[in-house]
Amino acid sequence: MHPYIELQVTTNYSFLRGASHPREFATQAKNLGYEALAISDRNTLAGAVRMHVACKQQNIRMISGVRLDLEDSPSFLCFPTDRRAYGRLSQLLSLGKRRAGKGQCYLFLKDLLEGNVFQSGKGQVVVVIPPDEINSIFKNTLHKIRNKIKNNIYLSVNKKYSGNDKTRFVALKALTSSLSLPLVATNDVQAHLPERKILHDVLTCIREHCQINEAGFLLHANAEHHLKSGDEMLRLFADYPEAIANTVKIADQCRFSLDELRYEYPVEPVSFGSTPQQELSRLTWEGADERYPNGIPNKIKTQINHELTLIKELGYAAYFLTIHDIVRFARSRNILCQGRGSAANSSVCYMLGVTSVNPAEIELLFERFVSAERNEPPDIDVDFEHERREEVIQYIYDKYGRTHSGITATHITYRYKSALREIGKVMGLTEDTIQSLSSVVNWGQSNKRDLKEEYIREVGLDPTDPILKMVLDLARQIIGFPRHLSQHTGGFVITKAPLDTVVPIENAAMKDRTVIEWDKDDLDALGILKVDVLALGMLTCIRKAFDLIDHHHGRKLTLSSIPQGDQQTYDMLCQGDSIGVFQVESRAQMSMLPRLKPRNYYDLVIEVAIVRPGPIQGDMVHPFLRRRNGSEKVYYPKKELEEVLSRTMGVPLFQEQAMKIAIVAANFSPDEADGLRRAMATFRHDGKLPLYRERFISGMLQNGYELDFAERCFKQIEGFGDYGFPESHAASFALLVYVSAWLKCHYPAAFSAAILNSQPMGFYKPAQLVRDAREHGVEVREADVNNSNWDCTLEKITNIFPPPFRTEKKRIRNEVKFSSFLIKKSHDDGLEVNKCRSSKDRSTALRLGLRQIKGIQKTAAELLVNTRKQGYSSVLELKARTNLKSSVLENLARADTFQSLGLNRRRAFWAVKGLSVDAPLPLFKHLQEHQFQREPSVVLPTMRLGEQVADDYLSLKLSLKAHPMELLRPHFKAEKYITCASLTQLSTESLVLVAGLVLIRQRPSSAKGVIFITIEDETGVANMIIWPHKMEQYRQTVFGSQLLGIRGKLQREGIVTHVVAERLFDHSFLLGNLASKNLPDPNFVQSSDIKNNLSIANKKTRTPIPRSRDFK
Amino acid sequence: MRRVISLWLPTFAIDRINHRAYGKSQANPSGKTIDKPLATITCAHGGQRITAVNSAAQAVGIVPKQSLADARTLYPSLTVHQADPTADLKALNILREICERYTPWVAIDTFDNTPSNVSLWNTGLWLNITGCAHLFGSEEALLEDLFYLLKNIGYQARAGLASTPGAAWALARYKTDPQTKLWFISNTNEDIRNCIAELPMKGLRLECAIIEGLERMGLLSIGDLYRIPRAPITRRFGKSVLHRLDQALGDLEESLSPQRGRSTFSKYLAFIDPIGRREDIEAALNRLVVSLCTDLEQANQGARRLVLTLYRVDKSTGKVQISTSQPRRDPTHLSMLFREKLEIIDPGLGIDAIVLSASETNPLKVRQTGLNTNSIAEQTENVIKLLDRLVSRLGSDNVTRLEPVERHLPELASREVSAVSIPSGVKQDWRGPTHYPSRPLQLLVHPLRIDVIAEIPDGPPFLFYWQNHQRRVIAAEGPERITPEWWLIRGNMWKTKPLNNDVRDYYRIEDKDGKRYWLYRKGLYHPDNHPTWYIHGFFA
């Protein structure tokens, strides 16, 4: 094989230009006998680490480089020869990127030839790429470049098979002789194999937004831009052997490797004369004294000493100090935060205040998280309040500077759905065909690469259609191709040396954010540390609850000062009463709580981790529950596993346990175990998984385990690949579960107000949260212009027992006869729940904030509140004082917020509408408007309860007046429907008929096509199970109804009740009739076909009830 | 008293599509409609939205304005068609013409008070039948005839008949009746008051926002307005509410203007005795052409398309249409173009009137004619005249010219387009992106297989046989490698064939006689696959 090294390699990290992955290039280069391979993506190093890793695996050398595409001159290939030159190249790219918007890079010839950044190509090998037409402009530019860059400059030549190659070679040769520039051969490689030409064409079309049959000359005429062997290249350049030899010459010069990018921790300010380790030690012991004012227990002391020694050994002190500093800043700003991740649950972190999880309580071994052996950097993620995380991010930028800190990138890659969509467009499928296709992917198989023919047929497409086949085939190929860079949710890289000499920095789409080009896997591969600064809605909620409790009840709470082990809180959770509680409020968690019956903190850790695809797919849940309930003996297949699994009764539930099993039972080295985790987590398309599987199972069999157990273990590890949930994370989350549950249990009013003020977050919508609050005895008051602020607030109740209802409500209530079940229930339950509710909380009522109202901006609400003083006495006064826009006032009226002015919704709206739009004429300016505009009095029709409720839902998405189902009850009662609440009194297997508003539809991937629907009526919620065959039968009803009726069999497990649907009915049309004059009459349904057909205009397409939250 | 019918066509767009798919014909005498869910869609509000649905789609819960994604969730195999408002309007115009049999005064009604104007579902027609009903016996009989006609064509409809347009409109759309009547008649003004009182506020043809405001006040039906003092209503909702109410009740005049499909340039000639001989028709046509051209000249316009409509004594009509490649108003030329077509006219039992109208015109300035008749302008003029005649005689698809196309394969790099078509604005390159090497002057439609001796794997030819002569190559340039378009290949080989067996290496070569050829090698060289050679063109 003749020595040749390809220098012009465009990978798919030159987005939509390269048609092969770096690893494919590396493998092919090895096959062709290359000793080294360059990477030269367009103005980016985004793919460099991938290529670096791939080349290492293939045992060939990678030459780092970039193709510099300039705005005002031909392009260059640029290869740094040493670390410093690399830094300058990276800085040059950063310069161009910071100038431009997201994903762009503006560089000019001037930047290369002059200036301090690039230093006229010092230390670089520069290859000029001549344009298609070699004209005098190019010749002049080349002269100019030649004058500035003296050394190591080449002119590239490639064989394009465009008919005039020979002429071109001669012209270039002549040019090089006149300038004494050497020629260097490249093949302008854009794919590793010629077959990729097809994919390349498609990518070109995606990039240029055109269809394949219109692309014309945008596409290459032939497939020659692939990696070729040295012999082949020599044949093509038979007349210019020196051009081939020069590739090797360049490669020999460029000895820089990405491995040289040593990571150094940023220097944290430490007290005078001390090392980071001493500083960390000092801070830790100070923290310990605070945590244990009565003296540090010996056990803790030993633990701290042990951890500090290990940190010293590994040199991680600076990292801990950085985290500590960020947390300290947040604390100083009163931003709630909580660390999680492998190192976060250490004593040191507890003492530093990074986490509030007391390590003494969970007894996790520090080595499990930071291990000398694995040489894996410690991992600490810190969650902050989601509304205030930006402050923390800006603090980090300010402290370390944009040149030393940046957010990690995420490489957004094609998934099946996006691939189908874009390729469908390129191949000329119509928009609705594309939509049908992607709808097939929607339903439960977004990650699978094969679409079954029957699914395609189901949406009315022909799977044998040749174009469709091409689209599916190409889409499969393109999955995993990077599409663009995006920012990681909060991964920060902070370095001691300027960060832009390590990796180019670019602007993110968001204002004030700068991002690096590499993602977390790239950083891992190079051993660069990052700190995850994440946002968590629940922290916002908890902070707000703390503030409310402090303000109203004078009790100061922190994450760590919440009383631990509160039995009332656990009682509440055991009942599955967890709406609003962090992590355990989903339908699945709610049904798990009564089965698991958590009684202590560690139970919560398990609870958080168990309802996850990993344990569910690995079929670990039922054995665990059986063992916990004592119906199955705790059994360890072998003694060695007892140590690993004793905490979870012999059933592996956590990621760490799965890894540990691999080590203990399948003879994996810690490195291999970690490799296994990575193989599943990210580089999933490497195809390494089957190898690990074989290795894992054979290892376990060797050690005498049963095949079944081994396979189950591996299956579970696979599950973790998608949603890894390690014990360390679960431990941190469990603390927040406990804190939020405690707040809900003892301060339901404050907790509800806080969670409403933190929306959007969590699983439920305001309607359900308010309903839950009322069921827990919280008096909820309507939003009002004289009483509400932007946020929900707490109000003192002077009389402990709330007055039943105001007169107006009483009147409207009396209009319709209905069962006052809701009120009764809240009173009955109230007594029971009130036992744990703090007496102080009991004396407060929740006042809904103006934020609930549709169409009211925060600024408008604040203006209204700030100018309120003693209150508004009329609409006119309100308008005069606030000068709010009429549309805002209309929205306030719609939300029925003028009740304290004695105006009902309709009269308020009438009054608002009556305000004159124009400014008064100068002559009448001094007159009060109403003094001369006397109007005849108008009697408006009174609003019925149904209308009120419908309007409430439209404006507030909830109603305190009644539940829509309550109004429709007479209709349903006549049809023999029973209430959701009464389900609990029926025995299992009984046939029931229930109806309610659809709250949530779910199709968990772990449930094999079963659909879960939660419905709600005026008495409570009920869970429905719909088997796949029923779903097919009632598809329209299942997906389309807002008000769903179900006939089915009752099933009960513990205190969890489900209805297994046999027949389904869509009653949604009844909702549209809520506001109409007559509540629905049963004959409506039987209206004749033709009438239905022609009544589109009459049909109310908009029902007031918000859409359910589906499939999230 | 004025009598107005408001005809509402709620599923017009769908009915029209049904027409197209299952139009009444011999093959489908029953006029069967598509009974699977069917909808039309358009791009609006950042997505695909439903604009109209048929009854089957409605039955599964699909309604206008829904997003297509939602609709597909309800019914995955929903058949959709792109909404085509232009075609809808055209069809509506035809229906309007048909309805002119009831009254000469028919107008299109496209009032739509929905916030997003994406649909034509509120489409309808106005028919002013004042003084016409007696021709059919009674109003009831007229409506019966109208609905019989509509049913036959395949349109679903409802109608209201009243003395004011407003009332008729509201009745057609919002009056419901237990007996599922399709039309409603209100006789007197007093009757109107009662009739529309219970109809929803939407019946007043008001803006959506106003209706919503009124409904919010609890003023749901039109009758609710009767009881409310007028000033406060106007103060809050503007004048339009009471304006529309008064119009509906007949207290305020509402004028509607009928639309006639005649273009501005139109000439009419009626005959006392029906004509049928070709000479007579030609003579009449000539007179019309001359007077039409005078009109065009005064307006500085030239005709691009002329339509001649012949009204036969048996009430049927015939149409002849000509089009020109340039705006024209030269009577002799235009008459000549018509003469080419007159033979296809069937006069039937006789023609009692003809109408000539210019359906498409472009500006055309008066031009000074030159003295030198052989000027270039004159020559082009003659070519154009010839073109018009050829097109008129042979059909526009049969007279073509070549236009460049951006494709790599040489035989696909040009296409034939109609000679009278307007050249597309995009300037296209005849030669391709590399400008070089140029394509041969003469390209064979079908490349010819030839025998060649060449260097392997991809060297130029030394020697080839052409027209039974051995030709030695003295100069060759190439190869230019072109991969055929893979997306056109059907079957399983689409990924490999274009790259291997079908790839072409073109060479420009010169033999020792100085003749230049364009040859190509088909397929890449492979020990067990010897490529074949073709000749594809000749250079000058």
Interface residues (C-beta under 8 A of the other chain):
Chain A: D132 E133 Y161 S162 G163 N164 K166 T167 P194 E195 K197 I198 D201 I212 N213 E214 A215 G216 F217 L219 H220 A221 N222 A223 E224 M427 T430 E431 D432 Q435 S436 S439 E458 V459 G460 P466 I467 M470 D473 R894 R906 F909 W910 K913 G914 S916 E935 P936 V938 L940 P941 T942 M943 E947 D951 R1035 Q1036 F1039 G1040 D1066 S1076 K1077 S1088 D1089 I1090 K1091 N1092 N1093 L1094 S1095 I1096 A1097 N1098 K1099 T1101
Chain B: P10 T11 I41 C43 Q48 V53 S55 Q58 A59 V60 G61 V63 P64 K65 Q66 L68 A69 D70 R72 T73 L74 Y75 P76 S77 L78 T79 V80 Q82 W121 N122 Q156 R158 R173 Y174 T176 T180 P200 K202 G213 R216 M217 G218 L219 L220 D224 I228 P229 A231 P232 R235 R236 F237 V405 E406 R407 H408 G432 P433 T434 H435 Y436 P437 E477 G478 P479 E480 R481 I482 T483 E485 W486 W487 R490 G491 W494 K495 T496 L499 V503 D505 Y506 R508
